[in-house]
Amino acid sequence: MYWIISFVFVIWRMYQFSTNRVTINKQVIKDKRISGLSYVHITDIHGKIKFTNGQLAHKINKINPNFVLVTGDLANNIRQYPRVFKALGTIKSPIYMVLGNYEYKNFVNNPFKKEIINFDMILDEVKKYKHIHLLMNEPMVYHHGNKEVQIYGFDQSQYGNEAFHIHKQTSMYRIVLAHSPYIMHYIRKHGIGFNHLLVGHTHGKQINLGKHVKFPYGHYHIGDKRLNSTMLFTINRGLGTSRIPLRINSQPEIRVYDIQ
């Protein structure tokens, strides 16, 4: 009986801390070409925009990055989208985002493809804010003085929607955004170069009970992984939850990158 009570207490404590606080992880990238810039990565919001240690937008504004990157799964249901976009709209920095699997719905003729859920509604929300840019298999260039950062956003690779339309990197630094780490298969197949690839989707396993418990994305790393001297691959734990409103050993996070 003692062990059962202890186990329940541990789970309760983990639930309280992991779902109600957001961790800010600061990382340093060495690149003299664009030194002095900083950016924030958030993902898998799932409607979670308030925490006991602050509101998401307020915390990002306090960091004051040059730009913010969002890699999908904004909400768990249609009703949450306006609220999430309203929060993102209060962020002062430019925002570049891609869609996640939660932005998709019913199967269409091809059982492996999905149509976008209320895409017009999502597009209308994006249009309300001039600083929010939705990327669907397309690039944008962030300018800061004489520094340029190319940001390319992939559409959903899980459903075969991804495509790459750039054949030459002209900017000093290339960031690639996708929702799922599965995009790495496409990137390797097509020999796509990048400096920083940022994704989410795995929730850092969300309920992480160690190596002895199998998880669908257990073979993926959590956090940053350097592929070589110039390429960094980040899988962010995200902020919200899906299916089960619980996180264990996978605290919500905001990742901050300072380039020196």
Secondary structure, DSSP 8 states (H G I E B T S, - for coil): -HHHHHHHHHHHHHHHHHHH--EEEEEEE--GGGTT-EEEEE---TT--EETTEEHHHHHHHH--SEEEEES---SSTTHHHHHHHHHHT--S-EEEE--GGGEEEE-SSTT-EEETTHHHHHHHHHT-TTEEE-SSEEEEEEETTEEEEEEE---GGGT-------S--SSEEEEE-SSTTHHHHHHHHT---SEEEE-SSGGGSB---TTS--TTTTS-SEEEE-SSS-EEEE---SS-SSS---BS---EEEEEEE-
